[in-house]
Amino acid sequence: MKKNLVVIRAGDSSLHHRWLEMDYDDRHFDLVVSYFSEEAFANFVPEPGVEAVLIKGGKWDGLYETIVDRDLNRYEFYWLPDDDLDISASDVNALFAAMEQHGLSVAQPSLTPDSYFSHFVFSQCPDFILRYTNYVEIMAPCLHHDILARALPLFKDTMSGYGLDYIWCRWPEAGAFRAAILDQIAMHHTRPIGKNLKVAMAAKNNLSSEQEEAALKEAFNLTDRTVPLVFAGILVGGQPLSGRIQMGWRMCRCWLSVLSGFRCKREARAGIVKVARRQISKPLDMTTISSSR
């Protein structure tokens, strides 16, 4: 058994096979493939360190059913990625190593310039090793087992996971300087955001993503909108940098210097402007949330 576990909700076109191109002896993680596709599950071929289950539903309610009866203390860190992320096994190894090296509880790889994105701030910023944030996306969070244990009951009643991305950054087990975007590890998000999720939620006649987020906010007595912000970072070379305005300036200057590499330069420019505005004007609240009502 390895020290870390990857749990993926997988369909017919899942990219998790990329993480199995490295021999099991060299991987730092085991893998549970939680299929929501019967056809994909039927085609599963067993191999060392890989387990498959078939569970219908969305990502987060499906993860709940996959994980709920497991001893979460068996692994140190859990990575819960979407199935449309292209990343190498060596970078998955590096993700778990970075979590331990930097004492992180919640983190995610950054996004390659050719990725589809919801928030531009998660785009890879080559000037940095990592950036400390108030927000780790539901796309591919890596969680310490203590965070997962606290979050797991919330998975049961949500398909979208909306709202989890900022709540788990403010629990006592996480907090400031324990939640980060990892810029030296990048993943390619290959599909437009939310397309498959909307279809699945509509088919179940479920709450919308926004309604699920509203219910979660009400449970934690949160009223204000939370947007992704970066308040500190570690530059390549090891130098620390702190302050929202200083971080905003350095990030935007860095992205502009590599603008030609982005999938859509127009979207990238708009994203850079939005990040700059948010870094200057939006409030940052990192007070601890202890529990839901």
PyMOL commands that set and color helices and strands:
alter all, ss='L'
color gray80, all
select helices_A, chain A and resi 16-20+24-26+38-42+59-67+72-74+89-101+120-122+145-155+164-167+195-203+209-219+244-257+259-261+265-281
alter helices_A, ss='H'
color red, helices_A
select strands_A, chain A and resi 4-10+29-35+50-54+77-79+85-86+106-111+128-133+142-144+179-189+230-235+240-242
alter strands_A, ss='S'
color yellow, strands_A
deselect
rebuild
show_as cartoon
